Amino acid sequence: MNVTEEKRTTTLPFQTDKQYDWHHLEAPEVLDLMQVSADKGLSNEEVEKRVEAYGRNVMTPKKKQSAFVRFMLQFHQPLIYILLAATVVTIFLKEYIDSAVIFAVVFINAIIGYIQESKALEAIDALAKSMTAKAQVIRNGKKQNIDAQELVPGDIILMQSGDKFPADVRLIQQRDMKVDESALTGESVAVEKNTESVPADVVLGDRLCLGFSSTVVTYGQGKGVVVATGDHTEVGKIQKSIASAQDLETPLTKKITEFSHLLLWVILGLSVVVFIIGLVRGESIGDNFMVAVALAVGAIPEGLPVAVTIMLALGVSKMAKRKAIIRKLVAVETLGSTNVICSDKTGTLTENQMTVQQVAAGGKVYEVNGLGYRPDGEVMENGKVVDLSSNKALELCLKAGMLCNDSTIKEKDGHWTIEGDPTEGALIVTARKAGFEEENLEEEYPRQDTIPFESEYQYMATLHGGANPSIFMKGSLEALLDRSSKLMQPDGSLIDLDKKVVQQQVEKMAAEGLRVLAFAMAEAPASMQSIDHSDTESDLVLLGVQGMIDPPRQEAVEAVKLCQQAGIDVKMITGDHAITAAAIASQIGLRGRKENGKLVAITGRELQQIEDKELEDVAENTSVFARVSPDQKLRLVKALQARDKVVAMTGDGVNDGPALKQANIGIAMGITGTDVAKDASDMVLTDDNFSSIEGAVEEGRGVFDNLTKFIVWTLPTNLGEGLAILTAVLLGTQLPVQPVQILWINMTTAVLLGLTLAFEPKEPGIMDRPPRPSNEPILTKDLVFRTLLVGVILLLASFGLYLYEKDHGATISEAQTVAATVFVVLEAAYLLNCRSLLRPMRDVGYFSNMWVYYGIGAMLFFQALFVYLPIMNTLFHTSPLDGMQLLRIFAAAVLLFIIVSVEKHLRFRSNRKKEENKAS
């Protein structure tokens, strides 16, 4: 970019519709482009111009649907259109009771759907809240504090430890600045910032001269120029990604939608055929319309939407007990069909607490057990607790870690936290595990002076008085090796330092993903009161090194194993470094492409070079992705979905928002998760534990099994009712059941009988089978056959008894009441068959779900009211039945139960033989 040419083309410092690589420009170029002085800042007049040109430093709020619109959308379903049309037709035919009942069913459906609908996304609001901070700027040559919303591009901003960046900033000066970018990039260690420009194509986490909105300064101070505000910040771009991500249909809703459209055309087609047949026979238009309405009402499973919604809601309560809060009902079912989990590393698969795992001192390597910031654990050698008196080098190495340190650890409500730098916190925890306490060491070695960490020198040094005046140092291995000449032995003696031996040990630790810090010391004169870099240039004694990592959660290791056993691929997508990510992935047990026996980690820079089509193969076969930016996370999720994968994405940071929204199910962390991540998610884990996902998947599979049982149970009823109406039309007889009777059957049985299947316990081996293919229909060939079988039995029983009653002197009303009761009683019998789709009742337990029996009892009670209560006789055109009529109905129910039980048994034996042949 030619900066001078750019300035000539516009009176504004830059154009918001252009992409500027601020990290690639030198600091003077940025100031020149921004038309601002680093010392004087902007004038008030210039600020006003820029506010007008670029807007305030706020996020553009997303327009939300009104409550009325969301309620009206509940009627926007194909099958509901048919029922609404039936309502209108019955009004014109002056069948007001029928019309009222039909519309009441539709209205109740809409109310339930509206109540259960998940709340509107609040991710944009959360992002806006993150920017309502104060900022210290230089304007008119003076320092002043302003509301962060008043920042404009070109403002000179001052930052120090504890400040949150209120906008994207190009640093022009800094001193020892470290920034926690974990919420944006996923990197667990605070990033050391500088002012040097970097290549244009580096990923977000490597743009060290930039400070990003919503990240926090943990150490040092700096000065910079604001280069992006509001929607134009990296966080703002994430907002747009969240807003543009599509709300995907879940496998179940997609299949029900497809089924609804198919049923719509079938019902309309059959209704037209029935209407034409009636006209040919010379029947009145009004009678023909009522027949068509009866067919439509009979074929539509009115209770299905209500039952699915309530069954999913029951699944929500089950998952809440397993630490998973469902924000969107459909997520319950989606979990059951998930076949890929894309997980963030930091805080999800790992503890998000830096932990020292190895210490090399005095020529020996020691293991440190215990995880996180809780100071419980020991320093071990060959499985035994180390006696520090036997290794002076180890003792002083641990003391150096605690003394050359500006951080503290604190306990609150049983939870240990770090105040300061996570790396320093890990050193304190390790020293405590060895038995040291800060107060005692500070009394023994009172600090007199400090050389703070600086990027230029790569170390920190502290001067201590007391009985043994000393200088302790910690820093990068390179910095301390260059300044050291001796190595301390276990007995405290010194030998010449062999740098190659130390480097080999450190390389071995680094290959395991450990971040290594070196420790050294020097004796100090008793009169020494201050130190500078000249005091630490040479002749130091190297004490040892400590290797730390953000360790994997132990529960996550087991959870990943169970997920893989259930046929679910687990992938790590993180902003952290490739070596660290691959090491953690190996410890957790992830499967994926390997080279030389080690997991391959694809970096963000490599992803930039991969075309979308090729990315599908890479995404499917690779399990570790490192240094990944938010937009690349989104690309990976889309690439997996292009291969028909049902993707669950876990995360806790701002950077996870777009991918959480795009994924078939987004899973956010409840404790460490940002508001953005939670509000973009479908599910929130209250304990931040990856293992809770395994439990949620198990529950999801159980819910889908029970939903399938409900659908297999309810569809034969609609089929039987539809066949009964068609048979009556073809035979030229009166309808065996009235439209309002059909509505009674469909709605009451769905709630009182069908919903009891939601309480069926999970069947054995539910997590030993692979996920359902996303293209697999809800009803397999076997289940379609059973649906047809039961539908035909319902037709024969209802229509047969209807004709029998008519032939034996019963009134039309009595015969229709018999037919309606046949459907109810036979459905109750078939419900017992549907408790398991393959296994007999004894395998699932006769009394493992008492709700089935309560439901059958309640249904028979209400059916008795339907038959015998006078007001019900008026509303639904029914008549009381005698004992013999009821006996014939119950006999048909027993016959149905026996036939389906035999079919299930034969099917179970056939499937078991196939599995045995396959195994052999």
N, C-alpha and C positions, 0 to 999 in steps of 0.2 A: 504494500500500500504506500502510495506517495502522500505523505502527511501534508506537505505544503499544498499540493494540488487539491487535496480534500478540503483544506481550509478556504481555498478560493471559491469553491463551488457552493458554499452555504454560509450564512451568517451564524448558524448554530455551530457549536463545537463538534457535534457529530450527529449522524442520522440513526434513529432507532430501528429503522427497517434494514440496516446493514449489519453483517456479522463482523465484529472486531475481535481480533485475537489479542486482547489486552496483555496476556501473559507473554506474548511474543515480542511486544514492543518494549524498548528500554524506557525507564522511568522519565527521562527528559522528553522523549517523544510523546508519552501519554500526557504530560503536563502541557506540552505545546498543542497537542490536538484538543485538549480540554480548555485551552486559552485561560490558564489559571497559574498564579504564582504559588509555590509551595509555602512561602512565608506569609503572604498577605491573604490568600484565599479569595473567595468571591466577594463582590460588593453586593449590597442589598438590592440594588437595581438589577444586577445580573441574575441574582437569585429569582427575582420576580419573573424575569423573561424565561428562565429555564423551567420554573414551575408551570408557566403557561404552555411551554413547548413540550415538556416531557411528563407533566402531571406530578401528582404527589407520590410519595414513596409508600404506596398501599397496593394491595392486591385487588384486582377487579372482581367484585362479588359475582357468583354464579346465580343466574335467574332461576328461581325455584317454581315448581308447579303449585298452584293454589290447592287448598284442601278440597274445594269443590271439583276441580279438574281431576284430582286423584281419585275422588269418589266416583265420578262419571266414567273414568277409565275402567272401573270394575265391570261395567256393562259391555266393554269392548272385547267381546269374545264371540266366536261364530255360533256356538250352541245357545248362548244367551239371546242372540238375534232371533233364533227360531222360536224360543219361548216368548219373547216380546211380541213377535208376530202372532203367535197363538193367542196371546192376551187380547190383542186388537181384534182378531177374527171372532173370538168368543163374545166380545162386547157387541159387535155388529149383529151377532146371532142372538143377542139378548140372553146369553148364558152367563149371567152376572156372577153367580157363585163360582162357576168354573174359572171365569176370568180373574176373579179376586184371588182364588187359591193359587193359580199359575203365577200371577204377578207377585204374590207374597213370597213364593219360593225364590223368584229371581231377586227380589229386594233383600231377603235374608242373606242370600249368597253374597250380594254386593256389600252389605254391612260387615259381614265376617271378613271378607277379603280386605276391606278398607282398614278395619281395626288391626288386622294382623300384618299389614304391609309395613316393611321396615322404614324407619324414619329417613328423610331425605339426607343426602350426603352433606357433611359439614366440614369437609376437608379444607375448603377455601377459607371458611371462617377461622379455622385453626391456624392457617398460614398467616392470615391477616393479624391475628392476635400476637404471633411471634414477632411482629414488627412494631408493636406499640411500645418502643423503648426510647430512652434518651440517647443523645449523641453529643460528643464534644467536638466542635469544629472550629476552624479558623475562618472568620469572615471580617472583612474590613481591617485586616491586620491584627485582630484580637481574638483570643480564645473565648468561646461562649458555648453554653449548653442549650441544645434545642430539642424539640420533639423529633424523633427519628422520622416521622412522616413528612417532615419539612425538608429532608435531605434532597439534594438535586445532583445530577451528574456534574462533576467538577468540584464539589465540595471537598475541602481538605479536612480530613477527620483524624482524630487522635484516639488511639486504643491502648488499653493497659490490661493487666491480668484481671480476670473476672468479667470483662466486658463481652457482650455479644455483638458481633458484627451486624449492624442494622441494614446494610446494603452490600453489594459486591464492591470490593475495594482493591485497587492496584497499590501495593505497598511501595513507598519511595524511601522510607527509612524504617529501620527496626533494630531492636536490641534484644537478643535472646528470646525472640517471640516464639512461643509454642501455641498451637491452636488445636482444640478438640474438634475434629471434623467427622466424628463417628456417625452423627445423625445424618450427614449428607453423603459421605463416601463409604461408611462402614468400617473404616480403619480404626482399630482399637487403641493405637498408640497416638498420643498428641503429635502433630506434625510440626517440625522445625521450619519456620518461615525464613525467607530471605528476599532480597530485592532484585535478584538477577533474572533476566528474561530467559525463557525456555522455548524449545521448538513449538511451532504452532499445533502440531498433532498430538502433543502429550495429553494423557487422560486427566480428568478433573483432579484426582488426588495428587498428581505430580506438578500442579501449577502452584509452585511454592511461593511465588511473588504475589498471589492473590489471596484475599480474605473474603470468604463467602458469607452471604447473609444467613443468619441463624446459627453460625458456628461460634464457638466460645474461646476466647484467649485464656489459656491456663497459666501462662508464664510470660514474663517480659513485657515489652511495650513496643509501639510502632506508630507510624504516621503514613497516611496514604491518601489517595485521591479516589473519590467515589466514581465508579465507571458504569454502574447499572443500578437502577432502583425499581421497586415494585415488580410488575410483571416481567421486566427484562432481566431480573436477577436469575441465578441458577435455580433458586427456590421457586421463583415465578414461572420458570419454564416447566418445572415439575407440576405446578398447578395446572398449566395448560395440558400437560400430558394426562393428568388425572381427569380433567374435564372432558378431554377428547376420547378417553378410553371408553370402549363400548361396554354396556351392561350385557354380558353374554347370557344366553339361555342355558339352563342346566340340562343335563341329559333327560331328566324326567319331564321338565316343562316343555322341552323341545318335542319329546315323543307325544306328550298329551296334546300339544298344539297341532302336530301332524295328524294325530288321531281325530282331533276335533274337526279339522278341515275335511278329512276324508268322510267322517260321519255326517258332516253338514251336507255334502253333495249326495251321499247315499240316501239320507232322510228326505231331502228335497225331491230327489228322483223318484223314490218309492211313493212319496205323498202325491206327486203328480200322477203316477201310474194308478194309484188307488182312486184318486179323484176322477180320472178319465174312465176307469172301469165302472164307477158308480154312475156317471153320466150316461154311459152306454146302456146301462141297465135301467135307465129312466128314473133314478132316484133324485130327490130334490138337491139343489145346490147347498142348502143349509145342512142337510144330513151328510152330504159328501165332505163338507168342510169339517164337520165334527169328527168324521172318521179320520181325515187327514191329520187333524189336530191330535187325536188319540194316538195315531202312529208316531207322530213327531215326539209327543210327550213320552210315549213308551220307550222309544229308541234312545232318547237322550238320558244319560246317567246324571240326573240333576244333583244327586248327592255327592258326586265325585269331587267337584271343586271344594265343597265344604269339608268333606272327609279328608282329602289330601292336606288341606290347610291345617286342620285340627291335628292330624297325625304328625305333621311336621312340627307343630307347636309342642306336642308332647315330646317329640325328639329333642327339642330345645331344652326342656326341663331336665331330661336325662343327661344331656351333655353338660349342663351347668353343674351337675353334681360331680362331673369329671374335669372340672376347672376350665371348661370351654364355654364362653358366652357367645351365643349365636346372635348376630345383628340382623341377618336376613334369612328368612325361613328356608329358602331353597338351598342354602348352604348345607343343611342337614343331609339332604339327599345327595348333593354333589360329592360330599366326603366319601360316600359309599362307592362311588365310581372313579375316584381319583386314582390315576396310575403314575403320576409324576409329582413329587414334592420338590420345589425349588426353595432352598432355605438360605437365608442370610447366615453368615458365620457368627459375627460378633453378637453376643448376648442371646443367641438363639440356639445354636449348636454348642457354643462355648459359654463360659461363665461371665464374660465381659469383665473379668478381674485378672489383671496381670499377676502371674504366679511364678516364682523362681522354682525351677524343677531340678537344676543341676548346679553344683558349685565345684570348680576345679581350683585346688589350692595345694601347695606343697607337693606337687607331683601326683596327687591323687584326685579322683573324681567322686563326688558325693551326691547322693540323691536326696531331694527334699520332698517329703510327702505332705498331704493336705492341699486343699484347693481354695482359691479365692483369697479374700482379705481377712477371713477369720484366722487368727494366729494359733490355730490348732495343728500340730504336726511335729515332726522331728527331722533332724539332719541325719541321714543314714549312710552306712558303708557296709556293703555286702549283707544287707538285711538287719544290721544291728545299729542301735543308736550310737552316734559318735560321742566320744569323750573329748571335749574341746581342749583339754589340757594336753592331749597327745598330738595336737597339731596346732602350733602357734600361728602358722600361715592362715589356716582356716578361721581361727578365732579373730585375727585382725582383719581378714577379708570381710567377715560378717559385721564386725564393729565399724569398719569404714563405710559399709553400706548404710548403717543407721546414723552415723555421725555426719557424714558428708551428704546432708539431706535436709530439704526445707519443707517436707510434707509431714502430715500426721495421719494416723488412723484413729477412727472413733467408732464406738458402738452405740446404736440407738435402737431400742426395742428388739434386741437380738440380731440386728442387722449391722454388719461392719461396713464402713465407707471410708473413702480416702478424701482428705482435704489437701489438694495439691496435685502433683503429677502422679499418674498411675504407676509409672515405672519406679519412682521413689517409694511409693506405698508398698510395692512388692518387696523392696529391699528391707523395709522396716518389719514387715510381717515375717520374713525369713530370719532376721536377727532375733525376733521375739520367739520364734520356734526353737531357736538355739538357747533360749533362756535369758537373753539380754532385755533390759528395760531402758527406755529413753532417759528417764529421770536419773537412773544410776550412772549411765554412761556420760550424760551431760555433766554430772557432778565430778566424775573421774577425769573427763576430758572437756573442761569448759571451753566453749568456742570463743575465739578472740577476733577472727577476721575471716572473710570469705572472698573467693574469686568466683562469681556466678558463672553459670554455663554460658558460653558464647559459641555460636556456630563456627566462628573462625578457628577457635582453639579445640573445640570438641571435648572439653572436660570441665569439671567443677572441682574446686579445691577449698578446704577449710583448715584454718590454723587453730590448734587447741593447746591450752596450757595444762596446768596440773603437774603431777609428779613426773610424768613422761611427756614433755612438750613434743607435739608431732604435727605434721601436715598430712592430712588424708585426702586422697583424690579418687574420683570416679569419672569414667568417660569411655570413649571409643577405644577399641584395642589398639588401633594404629596410633592414636595420640599418646597413649601411655607407654606403648612399646618403644616409641622414639625417644622418650624421656627416661626410660628405665635402663639400668645396667646390671642390676642384681635381682635374683629370685629368692624369696624366702622359703626355707625348708620347714618340715613339720616341727623340728626341734628349735626353730627360731634362728638357725644359722643361715648365712647367705652364700649363694653360689653365683657364678657368672650366668647371666641370662642367655638361654638358647632360644632365640626368637622363633626359629622354625618349629620347634617342638610345641611352643605355645600356640602358634598359628594353626598347626595341624589339629590340635585339640579344639580350638575355637571353630574351625571349619567343620569338624565332626558335629559339634553342637548346633551350628547354623543349619547343617543339612537336615537336622531333626526339627527345623522350624523355630529354634530358640533364638531370641534376641539377646545378644551377649554384651555385657558391660564389664570393663576391666577395672581393677582396684589397685592402687599403689599408695606408698607412704614415704615419708622422709622424716628424720629426726630434726627438731627445730631448736635453736638456741633458746634458753630460758628467758632471755631478754627480748625476744622477738615479739612484737605487738601487732604487726601487720604483714601481709604478703602481697606480692604481685607476680606477674608471669615470669619474671626473672628468677624467682625463688623455686620455680618448678620446671626449669628448662632441662635439667639433666640429673643423673645420679640418683634416680628414684629406685625404690625397692618394689618390684611387682609382687603383690600379695596373692592374686588369683583373679578368676573371672566368675561371674554368675550368669547363668542362662535362664531366661524367663520366656513365658508364653502365656497367651490367654487360653487356658486349657479347656478341653471339651467337657461338657457336662456328662457325668457318668450315666445318668438316666437317658441321655441322648444316644449313647452308644447302643444301649439295649433297644431303644425305640427304633433306631435306624435298622437294626437287625430284624425286628418284627415286621417293619414296613417292607423290607426286601423279601422276607419270607412270604408276605401277602402279595407279592408281585408288583410292589410299588417302587419305582426308581427314585432315589433321593439324590439331588444335585445341590452343590454348594455354589452360590453366586454371591461374591463378596467384593468389597472395595479394598481389601487387604492385599498384601504382597503374595506373589505366586508361591514362593517356597513355603511360607507360613501356612497358606491355605492348603497346599498339597499335604503338608505334614499333619495338619489337623484332620483333613479328610481321611488320611490313612489310619490315624488313631481311632477315628470314629467307625471306620470300616466301610467307607463308601466304595462302590464298584464303578469301574469306568476304564477308559483307554489308558494303557500303561506303556511306558518305555523304560527298558532296563529294570523292570520290576517295580517301577515307581509310577504313581498316578500322574497323569499329564494334566497340568493346569494351563488353560488358555487365558491369555491376558486381554485386557480391554484394547490395547494397541493392536493385537493380532485380530481381534474381532472387527476392528475398523476396516481391515483389508478383505474381509470375507463377504461375498455377495449373499443376498437373502436366501437364494435357493440352496447354495452350498451350506449356509448356516443351519439349515434343517438337519443335515447329517451330523454336523459338528455338535449341535445342541443335544441330539438324541444319544450320541455315543460318548460324550465327554461328561464327567461328573463334577469337575472343578473349574470355576471361572473366577479369575482374580483381577484386581484393579479395574473393576467394571463400573462404568458410569450409569446413572439412572436410565438414560435412553437406551443403553445397551441391555440393561435388565429387561426392559420392555420388549426389545427385539428378540431376546432369548425366549421369553414367554410366548410371544407370537409365533416364533419358529416351531416351538414344540406343539402349539395348538394347530399349526398347519399340518402336522403329522397325526392329527386327530387324537392328540393326548388331552386328557382331562387334568389340568394343571392346578395344583395348590401352591401358593407362594407365601412363604413366611417372612416376616421382617418387623423391624421396630423403628427404623429411622425415617426421616423425611424422604431420603433417597429411595425408599421402598414403595412410596405412595403410588406411582403410576403402575408398577408391576402388580401390586396388590389389587388395584382396580381392574387391570386387564385380565388377571388370572381368573380361571373358572371359580376359584375360591381363594380369597385373600385372608391370611391369618396373621393378626398383629399380636404383639406382646403387651400384656396389660400393665406390667410394672414399669419396664424401661421404655415401652413404646411411646412415640410422640403422638400428639393428637391427630396429626396428619395421617399417620399410619393406621391408627384405630378407626378413623372415620372413612378411610378408603377401603377398609377390610369388610369381610363378611363374618369373620369370627375373631374373637379376642381370647387369648389364653391368660387366665387370671394369675397363673403362677410362672409365666414366661418359660415354661418347660416344654421342650420339644416332645418329650414323652407323652404329654397330654394329647398331642396330635394323634398318636397311635390309638389312644382310647377313643378319641372323637371319630376316627376312621371306622373303628369297630362299631361304635354306636350308629354311624351313618349307614353302614352295611346292614345293620339290624333294622333300621328304619326303612331302608329300601326293600328289604325282604318283606316286611310287614305291609308296605304299600303295594307290593306286587300281589301279596295274598289278598288284599282288599280288592284290587282290580280284577283278579281272577274270580273272586267271589261275586262282585257286583255286576259284571258284564253279562253273564248268562241270564240274569233277571231282565235286563233291557232287551236281550236277544229273544228271550221267551215271550215277553210282552209284545214286541214287534211282530214276531211270527204268529202270535195269537190273533192280532189285528189283521194281518195279511190273510191268514187262513179264513177268518170270518168274511172278508171281502170276496175272496175267491169262491167261497161256498155260498155267498149271498145271504148269510145269516146276520143277526144282530151282533154287536160287539160284545165279547165275553167280559170285558172290563171297561168302565167309563174313564175318560181322561183324568178326572179329579181323583178317581180311585188309584190310577197309576201313579199320580203325584204323591198320594199318601204312601203307597208302597215304597216308592223310590226314596223319599225323604226320610221316613221314619226308620226303615230298615238300615239305611246308610248310617244313621246316627246311633241307633240303639243296638244294632247287630254289628255292622261293619267296623265301627270305631273300636270295638273291643279287641280287634286284631292288633291294634297299636300296642297293646300290653303283652303281646306274646314275647316270651324271653328269647334271646338270641340262640340260634341253633348251634350245636357243636361244630367245630372246625370252620367257623365263619372267617377267621383270619388265615386259614391255610389254603384258601382258594385264590386264584388270580382275580384282579379287578374285572368287572364287566366291560366288554368292549363297548365303546361309545356308540357304535352303529348297531349294537344288538337290540332287537325289539324287546319291549317289555314282556310281550307274550311270545314264548318260544313255540315251536311246532307242537310240542307235547301239550302246552297250556292252551293253545288254540283248539286242539282236539277236545280237551276237557270242557272248554267253554261251549263248544258246539254240542257236545254230549249232554251237558247239563241244560243248555238252552232248549234242546229238543225234548228232554224229559219234562221240563217246565211247561212246554207247549202241550205235550200229550196229556199231562196231568190236569192242567187248568182247563184246556178246551174240552178234554174228555169228560171231566166231571161237570163242566158247564152244560154240555149236551145231555149228559145223563140226568142231571137235575131237571132240565127242561122236559125231557121225555117222560119223567116220572111225576109231572104235575106241579113242579115248582114255578114260582113267578120269575119273570125276567130279573127282577131285583134280587131275589134269593139266589138265582143261578150265578149272577154277576158277583154277589157277595162271596159265594163259594169259590169262584175263580180267583178273586182278589185274595182271599184267605189262603188258597193253595200257594200262591206266590210267597206270602209271608212265612208260612209254616215250613215250606220246602227250603226257603232261604235259610231259616234257622238251622235246619238239619245239615244243609250244605256248609254252613259256617263251621261246624265241627270238623268237616273234611278239610277245610282250608287252614286249619291251625298249623299244618305243615303241608307243603305242596307235594312232597314225596313220601315222607315218613308217616307211619300209622300213629294214631293218638297215643298209644302206650309209650312210644319213643320220646314224645315231647312232654309226656306227663299228663294224666287225665285232669289233674287239679292244679297244674302249674300256672294257669291263667283263669282265676275264678271270675274275672270280668265277663268272660264269654257266657257263663251261666247266668250271671246277673242281667246281662243284656238280653238274653233269650227270655228270661222271666219278665222283664219290663216290656219287651215287644209283645209277648202274648197277652199281657195285661191291657196294653193300649189297643191291641187288635180286638180284644173282647169289648172294649168301649166302642170301637169302630163298628162292631157287629150289633151290639145290644143297646147302646145309648140312643134315645130318640133324636137328640139334636144332631148326633153324628149320622143317623139314618137320613136326616133331612139334608145335611151338607154334602154327604157323599153318596146319596142314592143307594143305601144299603138296607138289608133286612136281617132280622134275627135268624139264626140257624139252630137246627135241632141236633141231638146227640149223634145220630147216625151219620148225618152230613159231616160232622166234625171227625168222626171215626174214620170215614173214607179219606178225609184230607190227611190225617196223621199216618194212615197206612201208606199213602203215596210218599210221605216224607221219609218213612223208614226204608222204603224201597229205593229211593234216591240215595240215601246214605250208604246202603249196601252196595249198589252199583258203582258208585264213585270210589268206595273203599277197595273194591276188587280191582278197579282200573288202576288205582294208585299202587297197589301191591304188585301187580304185573309190571307196571312201569318201573318201580323200584328195583325189582329183580333183574329186569332187562338192563338198566343202567349199571347195576353192580357187576353184571357179567361183562359188560363192555369195558369197565374200569379194570377188571381182573385180566381180561385179554390184552388190554393196552399195557398193563404193568408187566405181563409176562413176555 
